[in-house]
Amino acid sequence: MNLKDIQAEAQKDLKLDLGNLTVLSLRVPLLHNKYYKILLMELAIQRKIKRHYDMLYRNRWRYYLGKEDDEVYEAEPFDEKVLRQDVGMYLAADEKLQEAKERLEFQKEKVEYVQSTIQQINNLQWQIKNTITWQQFTQGSA
């Protein structure tokens, strides 16, 4: 599920309908379950992206130290001699590694958004209760 889809669903699901607070209150456990499933799926994707990043990091580290197989250097020539203490600088500027890191960071932000949505769902019962209390107060029936 992409982030825009998750955001659209959350906006729809978290909307307080003042005429149907009871129905919304009964839907809270279902919403919690829905977003928890999304969270688990996104965490699995994050772990997969992290594994890919870690493997790529190792491969690029080996590449800059000259420890990769000859066919790697035939496909992507690198004629510099890099000191071990300078490898970090090369890794930080490596385009392949930066792209993988951006994917990982975006996935982390997606997971944080889903976690935030779950927190809002957890607070929904409290918001519903306060809204009902406020309505009763303003209508003079409290």
Protein Blocks (a to p, Z undefined) as FASTA:
>chain_A
ZZklmmmmmmmmmpccfklmmmmmmmmmmmmmmmmmmmmmmmmmmmmmmmmmmmmmmmmm
mmmnopacfklmmmmgcfbdcdfklmmmmmmmpmklmmmmmmmmmmmmmmmmmmmmmmmm
mmmmmmmmmmmmmmmmmnopZZ
